[in-house]
Each structure stands twice: as C-alpha cells, then as structure tokens.
C-alpha cells in the first residue's frame, strides 16, 4: 500500500509506493523522510564540479588547480600525492566516541584527512591535469563528468569522445562542436538531440542523417536544408552562401534554426528503447522510474540521475556514474562494479558494503570513513576484525536512531538519512546543486547552507571579446597570449593552443564568451530533472497552437489526442509537445 509523507525539508507531500518499500526492505534501510527532489539536491551539495582554484599542494608544495580555494582550512593534496603510497587514510584512524553524535565525528575526520585536489581517477589520465569528475582522458582540458575522452575541451557529461569542443551530454562521437545530447556522430555542429549523423549542422532531433542543415525531426535523410530536399550540388552551393566562417553569420543562423525548431512537434521525453520507464534523457532502460540522464542497461531502479556509463541495476537515489553498479542507495559518484553502497560519496572501483563514507576507494565493509584506500572492516578509518566491525556498526546505528543528530533547522538525521548539509566542504554556490536549484545567498543561508565568496581575480585585459575578428582566418598564433574579456560576464579568459587548432580545423570563429558562459548557455537548453503532467498538444489535424499542420493521419482522427504524460517540458514552455504515438506519426 502507498504511503503519503511530509518532507522534512520542503514540507511538501510525497508518496512512497509498494515497490519502494520492497527496495528499502531489500537494502535494510528505513524509508526516506525527505522527498525525491530534496534528496537529489542534498546529494549535489557534496559535489563541486566546475569551480576550480589555483592553490598549493600541502604535501609537495607545487602550484596546482583544485576544487578548494587557497584560503580553505582543509589539507589538500595534488592528485599525484593523494594517490601515492604516502597516504592510505589509515593514519587518520580514530575511535568511535558514543558520547558524541556520529555525524560530528565523521565531519571532524573528513576535515582532518587530506582531500584530493580534483575528483579524478588520476592513474588513468594522460596530459589532462585540468579536468574534474573524470577518468581515462588524454589531452583533455576543462572537461567534467567524463570518461574515455581524447583531445576534448570545455565539455561535460561525456563518454567516448574525440577531437571535440563545447559539447554537453555526448557519447561516441568525433570532430564535433557546440552540440547538446547527441551521439554516434561525426562532424556534427550547433545541433541538439541528434544521433548517428555526420556532416549535420544547426539541426535537432535528426537520426541517421548526413549533409543536413537547420533541420528537425528527420530520419535517414541527406541534403536537406530547413527540412527541404536539395540536390547535392544545390546543397553544397547553398551551404557556401551561409558563410559559416563568420561569427555574425553563425549567430544569425543559430537563432533562425532555433525559431524553426519551435514550429515542429517535440516528443514529450528524450527517450528510446525503454520498457516500463519514466523520466527524461533515458535510453535502453527497463523498469526504471523517475530517471534523468541515464545510459543504456539501467534496470529496476528509481530516482537516479547522470548515469554516464551503462549497467546500473537495483538502485534508488543514485547520482552520477554507473558502469556495472548495483544495489546503490542515496549515494553520489560511485561506479565500476560498486555494490551495496549506501549514503556515500566518491566510492570506486569494485567497492562493496560501504556506508556513510567519502572518497573510499578499492575497499569493502567500511562505515563512516573518509579519504582511504585499499581497506576492509574500518569505522572512522580504524581497522577492526570482522566480528568487531559488525558489533560496532550495529552499536553506531542504534546510537544514531536513539539520539538522532539534528541540524540548525531541527531536521533529524537518524540512520537512513544522507549526510547533513553541514558536512559538505563547499559553499552552496560552488556545488552542482546551484545549477539545478538556483538560490540567492540569503535563501541558501536561510536553509542552513554555507556560501563562499571567492577573491576577485586581477587580470589585465588585453583585448575585449567584442573586438575579436569575425573569422578564424584573421587570427594570429599570438592570440593564445591575449587575455580576453568575456562579452557576457566580463570576466577574463584565454584561448588555449588546442582550442585554436580545433577551431582552425573546423574553420569556425573564436568564441567571444568565456567557457563558463558557453556552458551555461548550453545547459540552459537541457531540460531540467522535474516532470509535469501534461496532455498531448495534438488536436486532430494540427497542433494546439495551430502553428504546425500534421503530415499524416493520426489514430485519434480529427479529435483531440486523449493521451497524457509526464514530461520535463513545463506547461509554459514554447515547444509543441506530442505524445509518443502522435510524434512517431510525424517523424517516421
């Protein structure tokens, strides 16, 4: 039987369904007291993805890039030092004190242990020092949430990408620029939601297409411009007329294409090959509910987000990664064979039976540990025998339930709740949560969240972005020495040599905006992880707003489509949103 509960945090009602109770019983955890969105936000508080700082490694004293600013009181090691034999975490072991709340002891331990400068699988990186939440990268620069990339710059949520730049949610592609939610493609530019395409530009929702420009909703087409067919010679002549080497032309064409896309139906969700599944940006999933940005092979799971690698099973409230992970609950950044992980952050590879732990690598049977590797049966980083471990674990759980930790707002944290926000090492504005749940400083602090004001960086601007030449042909090699003022945020940025090489290869102009503004512009076009109940906007022979005339007869005839759905397109969005059946009638 379903049960209605009030969220401890936002005070809104949420429902726990019978299948949820079955999962909690299997994982031996109590039902949650926070609603799904608040749980998601709480996990994201522990992840600084893009806010990077220059500081000194506290061990080797070299100048490094880190997630933690120079004025942080934390001990921070560069990744070579953190991963070396000079540290395994056991040297920070401490006894459990039953007179103090467990979360206070875990906070003290975590803040005492050296933190890794960047959350990356350092042994798998080659010439890729400036990346975060990433692994298996070669010659990459400022990429995030990425695996198995080579020569990629300024991009995020990636898998198997090569020679590309300014991409978001991208898989198995090469030589691409300014694309969002695309894959299996070659030479794809300024496009969204495309798959298995090559030499396609300014297009959306195209599959199996080549030599298409400004199109939407096409399947296995070639030589089309704004959905109209051309001969090969006509197409090539027209493309030359567009003058794609000019920034001014590109800006005009980008706006024209986006306006054109709005005149065609959009499928209610970004999804394919799913069975009994709900959510958005979900592919190849089975029995998966309320999912967001999930790769192939996810099964029997719920409330999972940003599964960048396939093979997730039997998991709830799991954010980021995957790759053969199973039985994961209320955990963030776990993968590579992780099994039975609860209430944790940064646990990999082949880890199992871990609870309330942070940066716990290649370990098993760990409870309340931080920044530790290659251990078993540890509590607060102290090693125990199997029997001692199990006895003390049960005692701590009993203590957590009998006298739950309470934060400054009175929210209780018995066993079964994720870390309290006070255990996060970041200001709210530094975390991934700020992107999905924007808050002002006042709002954040009223919610008991911290804030970090970075010291302003003093750069001498040598050229303004608005004064950059219109074409790449006008750019000299010396541009990499210039300090450029972003036309958006007015902050300084540089062009790196690898970026210049790629843009010359594409024959595209230099960007006038800094990498962060470009990221924000792309991410604003990605649908958020929130679902709304909506009816299909097909009303017979046309769309509800009368701007689109159906190209084929639909099963509901001239009557309004009766289908409803859950979609991440909010009701006030301008897109025409069709159900699966009506959409397929138009794009097939």
C-alpha positions in Angstrom: 0.0 0.0 0.0 1.2 3.5 -0.8 2.0 5.9 2.0 1.9 9.7 2.0 4.7 11.5 3.9 5.6 15.1 4.5 9.2 16.1 3.5 11.3 17.1 6.4 13.0 19.8 4.3 10.4 21.4 2.0 7.3 20.3 3.9 5.6 19.1 0.7 3.8 15.8 0.5 5.4 12.9 -1.4 4.4 9.3 -1.9 6.2 6.1 -1.1 4.9 3.3 -3.2 4.8 -0.5 -2.6 7.8 -1.1 -4.9 9.7 1.5 -3.0 9.1 -0.3 0.3 10.3 -3.5 -1.3 13.5 -1.9 -2.2 14.1 -0.4 1.2 13.4 -3.7 2.8 15.9 -5.4 0.5 18.6 -2.8 1.3 17.8 -3.0 5.0 17.2 0.8 5.3 14.2 2.8 6.6 12.0 4.8 4.2 13.3 8.3 3.5 12.0 11.4 5.3 13.0 13.8 2.5 11.1 14.0 -0.8 12.9 12.8 -4.0 13.9 16.3 -5.2 15.2 17.4 -1.8 17.2 14.2 -1.6 18.7 14.9 -5.0 19.5 18.5 -4.0 21.1 17.3 -0.8 23.4 14.9 -2.6 24.5 17.6 -5.0 25.7 19.7 -2.1 28.7 17.5 -1.8 29.9 18.0 -5.4 31.9 20.9 -6.7 32.1 20.2 -10.4 33.3 23.4 -12.1 34.5 25.9 -9.5 38.3 25.5 -9.6 41.0 27.4 -7.9 44.8 27.9 -8.0 46.5 26.9 -4.7 49.5 25.0 -3.4 49.6 21.2 -2.7 50.0 20.8 1.1 52.5 17.9 0.6 54.7 18.6 -2.4 54.2 22.4 -2.3 53.7 22.6 -6.0 51.2 25.1 -7.5 48.0 23.2 -8.5 44.4 23.5 -9.7 41.9 22.3 -7.1 38.3 22.2 -6.0 39.3 24.0 -2.9 40.4 27.7 -2.8 43.8 28.7 -1.3 42.1 30.2 1.8 40.4 26.9 2.7 41.4 25.4 6.0 41.4 21.9 4.6 44.6 20.0 3.8 44.6 19.4 0.1 47.0 17.1 -1.9 47.5 17.3 -5.6 46.3 14.1 -7.3 49.8 12.6 -7.7 50.4 13.0 -4.0 46.9 11.8 -2.9 47.2 8.7 -5.0 50.8 7.9 -3.9 52.0 5.5 -1.2 52.4 8.5 1.1 48.8 8.3 2.0 46.2 5.5 2.5 44.0 7.1 5.1 44.6 4.6 7.9 47.0 7.0 9.6 44.0 9.2 10.5 42.1 6.5 12.3 40.1 7.3 15.4 38.0 5.6 18.0 34.2 6.0 18.0 33.0 8.1 20.8 29.5 7.2 21.9 29.1 10.5 23.8 29.2 12.5 20.6 26.9 12.4 17.5 28.3 10.1 14.8 28.0 12.8 12.2 30.1 15.3 14.2 32.8 12.6 14.4 32.6 11.9 10.7 32.8 15.7 9.9 35.9 16.0 12.1 37.5 13.0 10.4 36.8 14.2 6.9 38.1 17.7 7.6 41.3 16.3 9.1 42.2 13.9 6.2 43.9 15.2 3.1 41.4 15.9 0.3 42.2 15.1 -3.4 42.6 18.3 -5.3 40.4 17.1 -8.2 38.0 14.3 -8.2 39.5 12.2 -11.0 40.9 8.8 -11.5 44.4 10.1 -11.7 46.2 6.8 -12.8 44.0 6.8 -16.0 44.9 10.4 -17.1 47.4 11.5 -19.7 48.2 15.2 -20.1 44.8 16.1 -18.6 45.5 17.9 -15.4 42.6 20.4 -15.6 39.6 18.1 -15.5 37.2 17.2 -12.7 34.9 14.2 -12.0 36.5 12.4 -14.9 38.6 9.3 -15.8 40.5 7.8 -18.8 41.3 11.0 -20.5 44.1 12.0 -22.9 45.0 15.6 -23.9 41.8 17.0 -22.4 41.1 20.4 -20.9 38.3 21.5 -18.6 36.0 18.6 -19.2 33.7 17.4 -16.4 31.7 14.2 -15.7 33.6 12.5 -18.5 35.1 9.1 -19.3 37.3 7.8 -22.2 37.9 11.0 -24.0 40.8 12.3 -26.1 41.5 15.8 -27.3 38.3 17.2 -25.8 37.9 20.7 -24.4 35.2 22.6 -22.4 32.7 19.8 -22.3 30.6 17.8 -19.8 28.7 14.5 -19.4 30.8 12.6 -21.9 31.7 9.1 -22.9 34.0 8.0 -25.8 34.5 11.5 -27.4 37.5 12.6 -29.5 38.6 15.9 -31.0 35.6 17.9 -29.9 34.8 21.1 -28.0 31.9 22.8 -26.2 29.7 19.8 -26.0 27.1 18.7 -23.4 25.7 15.2 -22.9 27.6 13.5 -25.6 28.6 9.9 -26.4 30.6 8.1 -29.1 31.5 11.0 -31.4 34.3 12.7 -33.1 35.0 16.2 -34.6 32.0 17.9 -33.1 31.4 21.4 -31.8 28.6 23.1 -29.9 26.2 20.1 -29.6 23.8 19.0 -26.9 22.5 15.5 -26.2 23.9 13.8 -29.2 25.9 10.7 -30.0 27.3 8.2 -32.5 28.2 11.1 -34.8 31.0 12.7 -36.9 31.3 16.3 -37.8 28.1 17.5 -36.0 27.9 21.2 -35.3 25.5 23.5 -33.5 23.0 20.7 -33.1 20.8 19.1 -30.4 19.2 15.6 -29.8 20.8 14.1 -32.9 22.1 10.5 -33.3 24.1 8.6 -35.9 24.6 11.6 -38.1 27.6 13.1 -40.0 28.1 16.5 -41.6 25.0 17.9 -40.0 24.7 21.4 -38.6 22.1 23.6 -36.8 19.8 20.6 -36.6 17.6 19.0 -33.9 16.2 15.5 -33.4 17.7 14.0 -36.5 18.7 10.4 -36.7 20.8 8.6 -39.3 21.1 11.8 -41.4 24.0 13.3 -43.4 24.6 16.6 -45.1 21.6 18.3 -43.4 21.4 21.9 -42.2 18.8 23.6 -40.0 16.6 20.6 -39.8 14.3 18.9 -37.2 12.7 15.5 -36.9 14.3 13.9 -39.9 15.2 10.2 -40.2 17.8 8.8 -42.7 17.8 11.9 -44.9 20.5 13.7 -46.7 20.9 17.0 -48.5 18.1 18.8 -46.6 18.1 22.5 -45.6 15.4 23.5 -43.1 13.6 20.2 -43.9 13.5 20.9 -47.6 15.4 18.5 -50.0 18.1 19.7 -52.4 20.3 18.1 -54.9 23.9 17.5 -53.9 25.1 20.4 -56.0 22.4 22.8 -54.8 23.0 21.8 -51.2 26.8 22.5 -51.4 26.2 25.8 -53.2 23.7 26.9 -50.5 26.0 25.9 -47.6 28.8 28.1 -49.1 26.3 31.0 -49.2 25.7 30.7 -45.5 29.3 31.7 -44.8 29.9 29.5 -41.8 33.3 31.0 -41.2 31.7 34.2 -40.0 30.7 34.7 -36.3 27.9 37.1 -37.4 26.5 34.5 -39.8 26.6 31.7 -37.2 24.8 33.8 -34.6 22.1 34.7 -37.2 21.8 31.0 -38.3 21.6 29.7 -34.8 18.7 32.0 -34.0 16.9 31.1 -37.2 17.3 27.4 -36.6 16.0 27.6 -33.1 13.0 29.5 -34.2 12.4 27.0 -36.9 12.6 24.1 -34.5 9.8 25.5 -32.4 7.4 25.2 -35.4 7.7 21.3 -35.2 6.4 18.8 -32.6 8.8 17.7 -29.9 8.5 14.2 -28.3 7.4 14.5 -24.7 10.6 13.0 -23.5 14.1 12.3 -24.8 14.0 8.6 -24.7 14.5 5.5 -26.8 14.3 1.7 -26.4 12.8 1.8 -22.9 10.4 -0.5 -21.2 8.1 0.5 -18.3 10.3 3.6 -17.7 9.6 7.3 -16.9 11.9 10.3 -16.9 13.9 12.3 -19.4 17.2 11.6 -21.3 16.7 7.9 -20.6 17.8 5.3 -23.1 17.7 1.5 -23.0 16.2 1.2 -19.6 13.8 -1.3 -18.1 11.6 -0.9 -15.0 13.2 2.4 -14.2 11.0 5.3 -12.9 11.7 9.0 -12.4 15.1 8.8 -14.1 17.2 11.6 -15.6 20.2 11.4 -17.9 20.6 7.7 -17.8 22.7 5.4 -20.1 21.9 2.0 -21.5 21.2 -1.0 -19.4 19.6 0.6 -16.3 17.1 -1.8 -14.7 14.8 -1.9 -11.6 15.8 1.5 -10.4 14.3 4.8 -9.4 15.3 8.4 -8.8 18.7 8.1 -10.5 20.5 10.9 -12.3 23.5 11.3 -14.5 24.4 7.7 -15.1 27.1 8.4 -17.6 28.1 4.8 -18.0 25.8 1.7 -18.5 24.8 -1.2 -16.4 23.0 0.2 -13.3 20.7 -2.2 -11.5 18.6 -2.2 -8.3 19.4 1.3 -7.3 17.5 4.3 -5.8 18.6 7.9 -5.3 21.9 7.4 -7.0 23.6 10.3 -8.8 26.5 10.1 -11.2 28.4 7.4 -12.9 27.3 3.7 -13.2 29.5 1.1 -15.1 28.2 -2.1 -13.6 27.0 -0.6 -10.3 24.1 -2.3 -8.4 22.3 -2.0 -5.1 23.2 1.6 -4.6 21.1 3.9 -2.4 21.4 7.6 -1.5 24.9 7.8 -3.0 26.8 10.1 -5.3 29.8 9.4 -7.6 30.1 5.7 -7.4 30.9 3.1 -10.1 33.0 0.4 -11.7 31.4 -2.6 -10.1 30.2 -0.8 -6.9 27.8 -3.0 -5.0 25.7 -2.4 -1.9 26.7 1.3 -1.3 24.6 3.5 1.0 24.7 7.1 2.0 28.2 7.7 0.5 30.2 9.9 -1.9 33.1 9.0 -4.1 33.3 5.2 -3.9 35.0 3.1 -6.6 36.2 0.8 -8.1 34.9 -2.7 -7.2 33.9 -1.5 -3.8 31.1 -3.1 -1.8 29.3 -2.9 1.6 30.1 0.8 2.2 28.0 3.2 4.3 28.4 6.8 5.3 31.8 7.2 3.6 33.6 9.7 1.4 36.5 9.2 -1.0 36.7 5.5 -0.1 38.4 3.6 -2.9 39.1 -0.1 -3.6 37.6 -1.0 -0.2 34.8 -3.0 1.4 32.9 -3.2 4.7 33.5 0.4 5.6 31.4 2.6 7.8 32.0 6.3 8.4 35.3 6.5 6.6 37.0 9.3 4.6 39.9 9.6 2.1 41.0 6.0 2.5 42.1 3.3 0.1 42.5 -0.5 0.0 41.0 -1.3 3.3 38.4 -3.6 4.9 36.3 -3.5 8.1 37.0 0.0 9.0 35.0 2.5 11.1 36.2 6.1 11.2 39.2 4.9 9.3 40.2 2.4 12.1 40.7 -1.2 11.2 38.7 -3.9 13.0 38.2 -7.6 12.8 35.1 -8.7 11.0 33.3 -9.5 14.3 34.4 -6.3 15.9 33.3 -4.3 12.9 29.8 -5.8 12.8 29.3 -5.3 16.5 30.4 -1.6 16.5 28.5 -0.9 13.3 25.3 -2.1 15.0 26.1 0.0 18.1 26.5 3.2 16.0 23.3 2.6 14.1 21.5 2.2 17.4 23.0 5.4 18.8 22.0 7.2 15.6 18.4 6.1 16.0 18.1 6.6 19.7 19.7 10.1 19.6 19.5 11.4 16.0 21.7 14.2 15.0 19.7 17.5 14.5 20.9 20.4 12.4 20.4 24.1 13.0 16.9 23.9 11.4 15.8 21.0 13.5 16.0 18.4 10.7 16.8 15.0 12.2 19.3 12.5 10.8 18.8 9.0 12.1 20.3 6.0 10.4 18.9 6.1 6.8 19.4 9.8 6.0 22.2 11.1 3.8 24.9 13.3 5.2 23.6 16.6 6.8 24.5 19.6 4.6 26.9 20.9 7.2 29.3 18.0 6.2 29.7 19.4 2.7 33.1 21.0 2.1 31.8 23.6 -0.3 29.7 26.7 -0.4 26.3 26.2 -1.9 27.2 28.4 -4.9 30.2 26.2 -5.6 28.2 23.0 -5.8 26.4 21.2 -8.6 23.2 21.8 -6.6 23.3 25.5 -7.5 22.9 24.7 -11.2 19.7 22.6 -10.7 18.3 24.5 -7.7 19.4 28.2 -8.0 19.3 30.1 -4.7 20.5 33.5 -3.6 22.9 33.8 -0.8 20.1 34.8 1.6 17.9 31.9 0.5 20.8 29.4 0.9 21.7 30.6 4.3 18.1 30.5 5.5 18.2 26.9 4.5 21.2 26.3 6.7 23.6 26.2 3.7 27.0 27.8 3.5 28.2 30.2 0.9 31.7 31.0 -0.5 32.8 34.4 -1.9 35.9 33.9 -4.0 38.5 36.6 -4.0 38.3 38.6 -7.3 41.0 37.7 -9.8 43.1 40.6 -11.1 43.8 40.2 -14.7 44.8 42.8 -17.2 42.5 42.6 -20.2 44.4 42.9 -23.4 41.5 42.5 -25.8 37.7 42.6 -25.5 35.7 39.7 -26.8 33.5 42.1 -28.8 36.7 43.2 -30.7 37.8 39.7 -31.8 37.9 39.3 -35.6 34.8 37.8 -37.3 36.7 34.9 -38.9 39.3 32.4 -37.8 41.4 33.3 -40.9 42.1 36.7 -39.3 43.5 35.2 -36.1 47.3 35.0 -35.5 49.0 32.4 -33.3 49.7 35.2 -30.8 46.0 35.1 -29.7 46.9 32.5 -27.1 48.9 35.2 -25.3 45.9 37.5 -25.0 43.7 37.9 -22.0 40.2 38.3 -23.4 37.2 40.0 -21.7 34.0 37.8 -22.0 31.2 39.7 -23.6 28.8 38.1 -21.1 30.1 38.0 -17.6 33.0 40.5 -18.3 35.5 38.1 -16.7 38.8 37.2 -18.3 39.6 34.1 -20.3 42.2 32.8 -22.7 42.3 30.8 -25.9 44.5 27.7 -25.5 46.5 26.2 -28.3 44.4 23.0 -28.6 41.3 25.1 -28.9 42.8 27.3 -31.6 43.9 24.1 -33.5 40.4 22.7 -33.4 38.7 25.9 -34.5 41.0 26.2 -37.4 40.3 22.6 -38.3 36.5 23.4 -38.3 37.1 26.9 -39.8 34.8 28.4 -37.1 35.5 31.8 -35.5 36.8 32.3 -31.9 34.2 32.4 -29.2 33.5 35.8 -27.6 32.2 34.3 -24.4 34.3 32.5 -21.7 34.0 28.7 -21.3 31.7 29.1 -18.3 29.2 31.4 -20.1 29.2 29.0 -23.0 28.5 26.1 -20.7 25.6 28.0 -19.0 24.1 28.8 -22.4 24.2 25.1 -23.4 23.0 23.8 -20.1 20.0 26.2 -20.2 18.8 24.3 -23.2 18.9 21.0 -21.4 15.5 20.1 -19.8 15.5 20.1 -16.0 15.1 17.0 -13.8 11.5 17.8 -13.0 8.3 16.2 -14.5 5.0 17.9 -15.2 1.7 16.2 -16.1 0.5 17.4 -19.5 -1.9 16.4 -22.3 -0.7 15.8 -25.8 -0.9 19.1 -27.9 -2.1 17.4 -31.0 -5.8 18.4 -31.6 -6.5 16.4 -34.7 -5.0 17.7 -37.9 -2.7 20.2 -36.3 -1.0 21.3 -33.1 -3.0 23.1 -30.4 -1.3 26.4 -31.2 -2.2 25.9 -34.9 1.5 26.6 -35.9 2.1 23.0 -37.1 -0.1 21.1 -39.6 0.2 17.3 -39.2 1.8 15.5 -42.1 -0.1 12.2 -41.6 -3.4 10.9 -40.2 -3.3 10.0 -36.5 -5.2 7.2 -34.7 -7.5 9.7 -32.9 -8.6 11.1 -36.3 -9.9 14.7 -36.2 -10.5 14.6 -32.4 -8.0 15.9 -29.8 -5.5 13.3 -28.8 -6.6 11.9 -25.4 -3.1 10.9 -24.2 -1.5 12.5 -21.2 2.1 12.0 -19.9 4.8 13.2 -17.5 7.2 15.5 -19.2 10.1 17.8 -18.4 8.7 20.4 -20.7 7.0 22.8 -18.3 3.5 24.0 -19.3 4.7 27.5 -20.1 7.4 26.3 -22.5 7.0 27.3 -26.2 7.7 23.9 -27.7 4.9 21.9 -29.3 4.8 18.7 -27.2 3.3 15.5 -28.6 2.8 12.1 -27.1 4.8 9.1 -28.3 2.1 8.0 -30.8 1.5 11.4 -32.4 5.1 12.2 -32.5 6.0 8.9 -34.3 3.3 9.6 -36.8 5.1 12.8 -37.8 8.7 11.7 -37.8 8.5 8.1 -39.1 
